[in-house]
Amino acid sequence: MLLLGEILIDFLGEGGQALEEAALFRPSPGGAPANAAAAAARAGARARFAGCVGRDAFGRLLRAALVAAGVDCTALIEHDQLFTTLAFVLPLARGDSGFQFMRGADAALSPDHLPDSLFAGAAALGCGGVSLSAPQSRAATLHALRRARAAGATAFFDVNFRPRLWPSASAAGEAAAEAIALADVVKCNEAELELLCGTTGSTAARAATLLRPGGPEAVLVTLAERGALWVSPTAAVEQAGFAVRDLDAVGAGDCFLGTMLAWWAAEGAGRPASLAPERVARALRRACAAAALSTTRLGAIAAMPSAAEVDAFLART
C-alpha cells in the first residue's frame, strides 16, 4: 500500500494547559499519513511512504523512524532549500486547540514526485486533508487519488481538518469535497463530519450523505474513546472503544487508519460497498484496539503497536 502527505516532527509539550504554558517540548517523529504508514507496517503490511522532508537533522530522524517501523521510504524526498516541517503539540488536547504548525518541506510534495510505478500493485492508498492546504501538495494529493483508482487501488481519504492551516472552514470544506469525490473510503471524526454535513440527523445518517455513485462507497467516523462507526450502502457498524489509561492521544486516529489499511491489504477486502457487516466489525474491533493501545505510549510513530501486541490486548479484553 502507499501512504503519502505530511511528515513532520511533533514537539510534544509537557506542563501547562496551553502551548504557551508548556515547560518544555520533546521532539517526536510524526505526521498523519506517516503515522498511518508506521501503523500499517507494524500491523504486518507492506507499506510505502511518499512525502518530502528537508535535507537536515529532522529529516534524517524521520526517515530513520519510518525505516525502523518497517516502512519503505524510497519515495521520501529530501528538499535542499526547505526545512523539515515542525508542529508543536499538547499530547492530550482534543481537536486543533493543541497544535501549532511551522510549515516547511512537506508542502513541496508535487505530482512529479509520484510516478505511476508507485501505484502499481498497491492494494490501497491513504492520504489526507493537511496536504490540501498548500497548492503543490494539494495537486499531488489529487493526482494520487486519481492514479490510485485508475490502478485499481482502494483510495482512503482522511479529512484531518486543522483550522490553523486554512483561511476559513468553508475553504477547507471545499478542498475536502474535491478530494472526497475521488475517494472510495472517507475517514473523519465527529467535528469533521459536522464541517462536511452539518448537525441535522444522526451520525450515521449524516455520514451516509457523503456516499456517492462513482465516489465514496463507505465512511469511517472515529468517535475518540467511544470507538468508531462504518457506514456504507449495505452496512452501518459501530464498534465500542476500549478503556485504557491514555498518556498521549496524538496519532491515535492515524493508528486506527493504518490498522484498517493493513487489514484491507491482508484480507483482499474488495469493494467497500459490498463488505459484509461481520467483516467490517472484525476490522473495526482490531483498529480500535490498536488505536487505544497507541494512546498508552508517548509519541506518534514510536507508539504504533505491533500485530502481536494487538493480539495480546484483544485476548485480554
BELZIZI-V298036 format. One record per helix or strand of 3 or more residues. SS is the DSSP state (~ for helix, > for strand). FROM is the first residue (numbers start at 1). TO is the last residue. If there is no record, write none. Layout:
# BELZIZI-V298036
SS/FROM/TO
SS/FROM/TO
This chain:
# BELZIZI-V298036
>/2/4
>/8/14
~/19/21
>/24/30
~/32/42
>/48/54
~/57/69
>/72/79
>/86/90
>/99/102
~/105/108
~/111/113
~/116/118
>/124/128
~/129/133
~/135/150
>/154/158
~/163/165
~/169/180
>/185/189
~/190/197
~/203/208
>/218/222
~/224/226
>/227/232
>/236/240
~/252/267
~/272/274
~/277/294
~/301/303
~/307/316
